[in-house]
Amino acid sequence: MSTLPVLPKKPLPPGRPREWYETHNRRLKAMRIAIALLDTGVYTPEQAHNRRIRTVAARIGVHPPSLTTCRLVRALLP
């Protein structure tokens, strides 16, 4: 796997409800995990079991995802 350049983080907009921030961060986490799964050869939701998703998350340095995040990862896969 090649290393991509790290983009600077932008601050999130203030004044949103807490649920918005939680959902936003969950989506970002799910996208990072989905990209890593695609890089490892997992191309369909049927191949992405919770154990595999959590293993890939640990490999890329992301905290173990919840069941909700695992479902979101599977929804992002083609």
Secondary structure, 3 states (H helix, E strand, C coil): CCCCCCCCCCCCCCCCCHHHHHHHHHHHHHHHHHHHHHHCCCCCHHHCCHHHHHHHHHHCCCCCCCHHHHHHHHHHCC
